[in-house]
Each structure stands twice: as C-alpha cells, then as structure tokens.
Amino acid sequence: MEKIWEGLTQAAMLIVGFDPDLMEITLLSLRVTITATLIASAIGLPLGAWLVVNRFRFRRVVIAIINALMGLPPVVVGLFVYVLLSRSGPFGVLGLLFTPTAMIIAQVIIITPIIVSISHQAIRELWADYHDLLISLNATRRQRIATLIMDGRRALLTASLAGFGRAIGEVGAIMIVGGNIDHATRVLTTAIALETGKGEFGMALALGFILIGLAIIVNLGVHMLSRTERGSRW
C-alpha cells in the first residue's frame, strides 16, 4: 500500500512539475495521433460519403469488408507495416522504420476503417433526407458528397474523434514499427509498458493519468457532439 501511495505522489509531482520527459512523450503522442487522425479523416470521410451516394455491383461487399476491418488486430497491422518498411521490404529504401512516420502509417491503417464506417452510417441517414432535393437540383456526385459532408460535419467530427480515441491508446502496432526509442518514438502507451516493466510506477502512473485524461476529453467531445447533432435534427 505504501508503494502505491508513493507512486501516486511521484506521479502527481511529475504532472504538476511538467516533467520534461513526460511532456516530450505526451507531445509526441499527440503529434503522431493528430496527424494520423487528420490523414485518416481526409481519406475516410469522403469515402464514407461516396459509398452512400454511389451504387455499384459489389457495394455491400465493400461495406461489409470495411466494417470487418474495424476489428483488425493492431499487431497484424504493425507486422504488415514492418515488412513493408524493413530493409528487405519494398519501401525499405525510404528509411521510415522506427520513425514517427512509420507510427503514423500504422495508425492511419488502423483507424481509417473506423472513420469510414461511422461516417457512412451518419451520412446514410442524412442522404435519406437530402436525396430527393439533390436529385431534383441535378447535383453532380461531387456536389452531393460535398453537401452531405458539410451538413453532417458534427457527426463526421464525431467519427474523427472516435478514430483519435482508438489511435491514442494503441500500443501493439506502435511498438513494432516505432521500436519505443527514447527521445524518438516513445509515446504514452509504449512508455507505460516500459516504465511498468522497470518498476518505475511513478512515471507509469503519470503517463497513465495523462492517457486517461485524453481519453475522457475525447469521449466527452464525442458525447457532446452527438447530443448536439441529435438536437439539431428536431
């Protein structure tokens, strides 16, 4: 019990004192995850809208595959990216392995299906309201997609926040492609695993509190945006 209180006290001192290592790890985590979320959103949001507006032969199969990819094991993604970026891989010449860029790539692959699936569900409901109007106005497919994204921006922001929440807590793929290198690729989740293994519970708890705080903020944001979106429909 004494060791737990000692760890909690040390964690509080590290957070309040803005420990340089703690801040460096937190900022790198945010930089990697925010960048990955922005890239995944740029891919996923238009793709979700495109799947709603367009009708093609294997549309339902594509949607089913995307939904299935939401449960893609992160360690498998990490292994896949590792093989591609390793020296013997097709992109090994770029030297991206064990860099923040490799971590961003892995996170983009993990969260893009989540953003596509959530945005598709949200825009499908909006499309039911806008279908007749946009067809009567003879809007092009690009105009339809742009209109749906603009009017459904709150729900789509919820999709992006859900992707961010998934990415910030990722450890398996990040550990494989990033290597958990100090002052280079060490982020919140990998640092927690390392510090716990070393018995440095103070630092591990401080990192854990920050990670929990970020998760709570994201979930509150999703909840507030969801309520706002529902309220705007009445």
Secondary structure, 3 states (H helix, E strand, C coil): CHHHHHHHHHHHHHHHCCCHHHHHHHHHHHHHHHHHHHHHHHHHHHHHHHHHHCCCCCHHHHHHHHHHHCCCCHHHHHHHHHHHHCCCCCCHHHCCCCCHHHHHHHHHHHHHHHHHHHHHHHHHHHHHHHHHHHHHCCCCHHHHHHHHHHHCHHHHHHHHHHHHHHHHCCCHHHHHHHCCCCCCCCCHHHHHHHHHHHCCHHHHHHHHHHHHHHHHHHHHHHHHHHHHHHHHCC
